[in-house]
Amino acid sequence: MKTPWTRRALLAGAAAAGTTIIVKPVRAADYKFTQYHNQSERSTLHKNLVAMWEAIGKETNGRVETTVYAENNKLAAGDPAALKMLIAGEIQFFTLMGGIIGTVVPMAEVQQAPFAFRSAAEAHKAIDGPLGAYMGEEMAAKGMYLFPVAGFDNGMRQVTTVARPVNTPDDLAGVKIRVPPGQMIFDTFQAFGAEPVTTSANLIYDSLKNGKVGAQENPLAVLENFRIYEVVKYVSMTNHMWSGFNQMAHLATWRSLGDDIKDVITSNVTKYVRQQRIDQGNVNASLRDRLAAAGLIFNEVDQAPFRARLTQVYATWKEKLGTKCWTLLEAEVGKLG
């Protein structure tokens, strides 16, 4: 068996051979961070986060080293547990949808207002503007830093079912549907007569397969990334909500960084958020034909009967979110309710 070359042996051998070797010291990272997110390794989110942190590492000359964990590193309790870890500083960076942030910062649920945003692009404009800035102020009070351009895209959410398509709210009556944590999305589907059930994203497949739920709702890319297309039959194009992944940092960690490091991280977050939005939009746009070819049945949905069921939901959440938040929302999307 060959003896492995050590640094000392290499130098000794070089000296004996009369060769000069210049050994440059390897710089250890000044900052070692952890980034969690809840999507699969196949997702555009994971790919762009990995590329983003690689770029940050290069631009800081190795001072920043970050490990990106897909599916929240398989945390059993999923997003709520990861959010607690971020607030406690056990992880330093995390992406999460506004509805779940809303369990700690109530106004963050505004991002999941039903039938508010007509497209992902409209949502991006809102969260990059005054509405997003206000959300960042509220999050800071709870120990989280929200980047100025923070909203990685997931897309417009659609309802997928096992037994039958959804054309009207009555088609959801009594149906157990998987939804992410967040009271607004619970209230929305309860208004349609459904029975919301929460599981982690990586457990949706098993929940549908074993009959724990008969439906789920997500952008089309999630059907592919978690192979949900294998266990559902119908895709009803409800476009009932936009969802995305807000890039956050542990506030105390962020404040401890020098301005030079902050600037590099911020510029790359902005760059890769915008790139991922394009990537995700392309994936969602192309998937309908591919999923239909795989046997899924699509139907278009008239939103009017669904909106008609939400009068009380809008009234309740206007009060919960507060006048400032609701005014900022309606300034972007028009009158709701």
Secondary structure as GFF3:
##gff-version 3
##sequence-region A 1 337
A	DSSP	alpha_helix	7	16	.	.	.	ID=ss1
A	DSSP	beta_strand	31	36	.	.	.	ID=ss2
A	DSSP	alpha_helix	44	59	.	.	.	ID=ss3
A	DSSP	beta_strand	64	69	.	.	.	ID=ss4
A	DSSP	three_ten_helix	70	74	.	.	.	ID=ss5
A	DSSP	alpha_helix	78	88	.	.	.	ID=ss6
A	DSSP	beta_strand	93	96	.	.	.	ID=ss7
A	DSSP	alpha_helix	98	101	.	.	.	ID=ss8
A	DSSP	three_ten_helix	106	112	.	.	.	ID=ss9
A	DSSP	alpha_helix	120	127	.	.	.	ID=ss10
A	DSSP	alpha_helix	130	140	.	.	.	ID=ss11
A	DSSP	beta_strand	144	156	.	.	.	ID=ss12
A	DSSP	beta_strand	158	161	.	.	.	ID=ss13
A	DSSP	three_ten_helix	169	172	.	.	.	ID=ss14
A	DSSP	beta_strand	176	179	.	.	.	ID=ss15
A	DSSP	alpha_helix	183	191	.	.	.	ID=ss16
A	DSSP	beta_strand	195	198	.	.	.	ID=ss17
A	DSSP	three_ten_helix	201	203	.	.	.	ID=ss18
A	DSSP	alpha_helix	204	209	.	.	.	ID=ss19
A	DSSP	beta_strand	215	218	.	.	.	ID=ss20
A	DSSP	alpha_helix	220	225	.	.	.	ID=ss21
A	DSSP	three_ten_helix	228	230	.	.	.	ID=ss22
A	DSSP	beta_strand	234	237	.	.	.	ID=ss23
A	DSSP	beta_strand	242	250	.	.	.	ID=ss24
A	DSSP	alpha_helix	251	256	.	.	.	ID=ss25
A	DSSP	alpha_helix	259	293	.	.	.	ID=ss26
A	DSSP	beta_strand	297	300	.	.	.	ID=ss27
A	DSSP	alpha_helix	304	308	.	.	.	ID=ss28
A	DSSP	alpha_helix	311	321	.	.	.	ID=ss29
A	DSSP	alpha_helix	323	333	.	.	.	ID=ss30
###
